[in-house]
Amino acid sequence: RFMGSPSADIERQLSMTSAEAVDYNPQHFMFIGGRKVRALEAEFAKRFGAPYAIAVNSATSGLMTALGACRLGPGDEVITTCLSFNATAVSILAFSSIPVFVDVHPETLCLDPEEIRRKITPKTKAILVVHLLGRSADMDAINKIAAEHKLQVIEDCSQSPGTAYKGTQVGSVAPIGVFSLQDTKNIVAGEGGVIVTRDAALARRCRLIRNHGESIPGADATPEELCNIVGFNFRMTELTAAVALAQIKKLSRNNQQRNVNARYLAQRLAKLPHLRIAEGFAADVVYGAGDGPYSVTAADLDDDGDLDLAVANFGHYPSYL
């Protein structure tokens, strides 16, 4: 037993929805976080349309946890974008898996579904989608490809909290999604991340991974339950959760202001030579951190211009992954 807690109670904590967990008051050890952590998880679950939310200490930890919950292993290939922060690739490499980079669609700057099709091999296990700069990828096409090839889909929503894809919040379009609370993101808590999922089995494995893989199997446990999952200390502190709870309430208002600012800049940048603002720029949400809330692509460079640098050298992504 763990801290005197019955195995049935631990299993209940690992399996309950975030709405149930927020007011749960066990007789023994609280296995799934303090009151503020559980309150934040319940708020995220409600806000982003998923029954389960799992708070972690960074979005990088969240990506690793989500990939681990999808049973990623050595030699597995994960298709992902070439245009992202390095944590996208590092979270895959952490499992001795192989990131397979594909190009982005010029209008969304997110994964191009046709490029995904060309890179699928027998070793492909998952697709890690990054919704970049408040824009959403073509999730209908990506989910269709995943279903055809029996692949997992993970959404990295670090830059897109509040973005809707055909009426559904990103993060809940695929089985599992990850959000960031880092201090340049739309929900600011200094550091932190939150995973959301509709899948009870994925939620259980995420809760195990963030807490060293610890569970308390009972006498009737299956062989799978007796084999510990590899886990880490990815737990969120109560202080971080308290700050994030206050910040998430400002999300809609702040996103609206970011959009106003971004449209102002887009209208004026469009007048400059050699720059083209992507069509459909007025998305539901624009990422508005200090790196710049707009996406710019090269259109008509001089003969001595560097196309790759012109496309990629913005924000804190100095080059393609």
Secondary structure, 3 states (H helix, E strand, C coil): CECCECHHHHHHHHHCCHHHHCCCCCCCCCCCCCHHHHHHHHHHHHHHCCCEEEEECCHHHHHHHHHHHCCCCCCCEEEEECCCCCHHHHHHHCCCCEEEEECECCCCCCECHHHHHHHCCCCEEEEEEECHHHCCCCHHHHHHHHHHHCCEEEEECCCCCCCEECCEECCCCCCEEEEECCCCCCCCCCCCEEEEECCHHHHHHHHHHCECCCCCCCCCCCHHHHCCCCCCECCCCHHHHHHHHHHHCCHHHHHHHHHHHHHHHHHHHCCCCCEEECCCCCCCCCCCCCCCCCCEEECCCCCCCCHHHHHHCECCECCCC
